[in-house]
Amino acid sequence: MSGPLIIPVFIPHEGCPHRCLFCNQHQISGQTIGKPVTAAAVQAEIQNWLERSNTERGAQVAFYGGSFTALPRSRQEELLAAAAPFIEQNLVQSLRLSTRPDCMDVEQAQFLQARSVATVELGVQSMNDEVLTAAKRGHTAAATEQAVVALRQVGLEIGIQLLIGLPKDSRATLRRTVEQVISLQPDFVRIYPLLVVKNSGLADLYTQGRYTPLSLAKAVLLAAFMKEHFDREGICVVRMGLQAGVELEASLLAGPWHPAFGELVASRLMLRQTRKLLAQAKTEAVRLSINDRDQSVFRGMKSANIERLRQLGLWQRISLVIDKKQLRYTVNNTHNRS
Ligand code: SF4
């Protein structure tokens, strides 16, 4: 069973020292520009989620959409205190938040831990300083390394958010980013393909013809490359692609958007595993097992995987078996089972 219910509370751009090139949290989160969210509104949002959700797996309140630890301490206190009564009643077990890597040190991490924060997600985006400068992030890769050390020292769970398709990023710099993130050993990673949203700096570049977004196929390929490497190192990729929503779709100008982006990546990886198993079996026929919930992922969008295997003359060598016990998103040659 997966992790706890995440109750998102959006604090769009709160704490952000400036606007990063690609960002428009107001449009992505669907929250209008206005006064910062009040403690009462935070509590109403949590209450609303608890009333309509299944919390069997526990619940965690997440402050997303801003730079939490760049806020004045009094504002951090106010937001965390708003969630505290739900923790005291054990309706919510812990808190999580997202922030910038350059706004974290041991003292800040201890402050959060003392107020029931269990997880911190760092908006890392890239580990290449040239790419970070082009994205107007205002911090370096070294800031990420220091933030991870501080969080680890205090024992908080660490998530890292990465973007694919940033200006000046390349296959080589992305590969290096993946290697560096692996060496940091975060608890989990999120991978987002860069989208051009209205009223962002990137939207200006795009309309001036100075930025070309990735195609969907290329973004899937790069995310698959990243996921394969993180999986191999036992680093969990908890999400790929932004959550679908009317606000996001209305604000989208361009970019590799797909509501089931993660599934496209999983599908690509299943094709890769299948080809590997066939190569290992040389010319023999194979009996491949997949989880019963993965049948459409295995086939690919519009049966693209099956089509590809046919083109390669490999499909006729495969007989497919459905096995409820097969690990999700994996393919196994049952002849090789012990
Ligand atoms: S990307 Fe993060 S730090 Fe940058 S403006 Fe958006 S919310 Fe703030």
Residues whose N, C-alpha, C, O or C-beta is under 5 A from the ligand:
A	BS01	SF4	H13 C16 H18 R19 C20 C23 Q25 G65 G66 S67 G123
